[in-house]
Amino acid sequence: MSGRERQKQLAREHYERQTKRRIEREAKVARAKRIALIGTSVVGVLAVAGVIVATNVFGGSDTTATADPAPSGNPSETASKAAGAQPAAFDAASGTCGYVASEGGTAKDVGLPPAKVDKTPTTMTLKTNQGDIVIKVSADKTPCTVNSFAFLAQKKYFDGSKCHRLGSDQFPMLQCGDPLAKADGKNPTDGQGGPGYRFVNENLEGAKYTRGVVAMANSGPDTNGSQFFLVYGDAPLTPDYTPFGTVTKGLEILDKVNKAGVITPGPDGTGAPKETLEIKDVTMSSKS
């Protein structure tokens, strides 16, 4: 083989190696985008979810795990789930739910919700700096979830909190409910905050995450805390995030936040929203 032919061969092999690496990188990114959307955050990622889930969404930072767009919750919930007591589903005979303390992570501890469930709330209103977002909730289908929100609302848990994670075109959701999140695109612990307890998943059979659906972010089965996500498009999520309500007023607010985009997109395209959405107050009502 002449020197010139050898050079051509080396150049061709170099090109083939570069092409192979590029294809592998693109495939890895595509896989990551298909995998998730919402969970409460895992350190370094979501993701609710982050339902919308970690990712706990609907799971750590907004760039939860490698490139997990799912809504995720506090990643410490998964560890505590394996280590300690397990939450109990709604018991119709006694009218109770079993909430259990979670260990680790960052928490705004307000105690445990009452085991006895109040199924009267039908509406949850988020009073925000952008206007009211009104959500029709289903205490019949998600009694433990609605009872938890009623408890947290009474404790003023969400007051002053900022929605910390805006989704992408593929995963159109806004994740909220971390009372410690700064939502400035700089805080690596955004998405890791919770109430210091967890409870079961509910209403998963046939769950769809279409425009207007509100669901819990989590970091695995039965790791629900306080983080939730609001869907402003149609999110291709697996039925792993408790859908507990539907927005009846205020979808235009979500559209406005989405239009402004994110401060610094993570590998999954999600990040802290440029248009701040701060929750001033949350109220639960039996009036529709």
N, C-alpha and C positions, 0 to 999 in steps of 0.2 A: 504494500500500500504506500503510495507516495505521500509526501508531507502535506500536500494540499488536500488530498482525499482524507487524510487523518484529521486535519483541521475541520473539514466539513462534518465528519462523523462526530467529533467532539462537540461541535456547535449544535448538531441535531440532537444529541443525547442531552445536552444542557437544556435545550428548548423543551424536550419531552419531560424532563424532570420538573421544570418550572410549570408547565401545563398541568402535570399531575398534581403538584402541590396546590395550584390555584383551584382545581376542581375539588380537591379534598376540603379546602377551606370553605368554598361556597356550599358544599354539601353539609358541612358541619353547621354553618350558619342557618341553612334552610331547616336542618333537623331541629335546631334549638328553637327556631321560631314556631315550628309546628308543635313542639312539646308543651309550651306553657303559656299561661297568661297571668294567673292570679293566685297568689299565696301570700301569707304574711312573709316578710322578707327573710331570706337566708343571707348570712353575712357574705358580702360580695355580690349579691344579685338583686327577686320578689321577691299568688304572688301572686293573689287575693286572690286570694285571692287569696291574694296581696291582699267571685264571685265571687276575680273577681275574682286565685286564687288561689303564692306563695305562694305560686307561687304561690302563702299561704299563703291570690289570690290568690285572686284574685288573688307569701312569705316574704332577711337582712335588708339591705339597702334596696333602692329602687331597681338596681341592676342585679337583683337576686340571683344567686348562683351564677353559673357561667353566662347564660343568656336566656334567662327564663322569664318570659313576659307574663306568666300567669300570676293571678292575684294571690299573694302569699301572706302568711301571718308570722308571728314570732317563731323563729326556728327552734328556740328552746322548748317550745311546746312538744315537739316530737320526742325530745329526750325525756321530758317529764312524763309523757304519756307511757313510755316504756318502763319508767321507773316506779311510778306511784299509782294511786287510786284512779279508777276510771270513771268518767262521767256517765250518768244514767239517762236514758231516753225518757220522754214524757210517759208517765203512768196514768192512764185514764181513770183508774179506780181511785187513786189518791189525789189526782190532779197535781202531781208534783214532777219536777225535773231535778236531776242530780248534777250540780255544779261542783267542780273540784279545783282546788288551788293548783296553780302551775308554778314551777320552780325555774329560777334563772331568768335571763333576759332583763329587759327594762320594763318596769310596770308603774302605772299610776294606780296604786292599790286603794280601792274603795270598798273592799270586803266582797262577800259573796251575795249574789241575788237570793231572794227568798225562794225556798224550794217550791212553795205553793204558787202555782202559776195564775196570773191575772190574764184572762183571755178576752178582756173587754176592749183593749186598744184596737182600733181599726185604721188609724192614721198616724203617721210620724211626720213631723215637719222639721226640716233643717232650716233654721234661720241663718243665712249666710251674708257675707259682705256684698254678694252679687244679687241677693233677693232670696225669696223662699223657694225651697224645693219640697214639694209635698209628695209623700209616698203612702200608697195604700198597702197596709201590711196584712198578713194572714196568720192570725193567732191560732186558727184551727189547724193549719198545715204545719206551722212552725212555732209551736207554743214556747219551747225553750228559748228560741232566738228572740221572739218578740218580748218575752218576759225579761230577758237580759237587757234589751234596749230600753225598756221601761225603767228598769232599775238604774242603768247608767245615766239616762236622761234626768232622773230625779236627783242623782248625785252631781249633776252639772259636769259630768265627766268629759263630755265633748266640747264644752265651751272654750273657745279660743284656739281650737285645734285646726290644722290646715291639711287639706287634701294633698298628699305628698307624691302621688304617682299617677301620671297621665299615660295612657296606653298609646298604641300605634294604630296605623290604618288596619293592620291585620287583627289587632286586639283592641277594639274601641271601648275603653273603660277608664273610669277615674276612681282611684283607690283612696279611701279616707279612713279615719277612725284611730289613727295613731296619735294620742294626745301629746306625745313628746317630739313629733316630727317637726323639723324646721322648714321643710319644703323649699329649700333654697338652692338645691342642686349641689350642695357641698357637704352635707351631713351624712356620713356613711352609716349611721344607725337609723335613719329614717325607715320606717316600716318594721321596726323591731319592737315597738311599744305595744303594751297590752294592759288589761285590767287586773292581771294577777290570778285569773281563773280561766277555765276552759269548759266547753260543753259540746254535746253531740251534734253531728250533722243531721239535717232534717230535709224532707221533701225533695229527695234526689231523683226519684224515679221519673224518668222522662224529662228531666230538667233541661230547659233551653235558655240561653242567655242572649235574648233578643233586645232590641232597643227599648229602654225603659225599665228593664229588670234590675232589681237591687239584690245583691247576694253577698254572702260572707266570704271573706278571704281566709285562707287557712294554710297550714304547713303540713297537712296530712289529715287523715280521718279523725274526727272528733277533737280537733285542736282549735275550734272557734274561740275567739276572744272578743275584741271590739272592732277590728278592722273589717271594712266592707267595701264593695265597689258598685258603682253605678254604670250601667251599660248605655252608651249613646249610639251604638250601631248594632251589628249582629256579631257576637263574639263566638268563634268556633271552639268552645270549651267542652271538655268532657263533663258529665254530670257529677262533679265532685265538690261543688260549692253550693251551699244552702241558699236557694232563692227564697227570699222571705217577703218581698214586696215589689211594687211597680210604681214608677214615677207617674203621677197624674198632673203635676204642675212643675214647671221649671226645667224641662228638657232643653230649652233654649239657652239656659245658663251653662249646661254641659257642652253644648255646641260652641258657645263662645270661648270656653276654656280650651276646648279641643282645637279650635281655629288658631289660637295664639301659639300653640305648640309647646315644646318642652325646652327647658333651659339648656341642659346638656344631655343629649340622648345616650343611653347605655347601649351595650351590644345588641339588646333586644328591641331597641327603638323607643323604650319607655324612659321616663324621667320626671323630675319635678316640673310642674306646669309653670309656664311664664306668667299666665294669668292666675293670680292667687285666688283660691277659694277657701275662705276661712269660715268655719262653723261657729257662729256666735252663740247659738242655743239650740237645743233639741227638745221638742215636746211630743208627747204621746197623747192621743185623744180617742175617745170612743165615738166621736162625731165624724161622719164621712164628709 
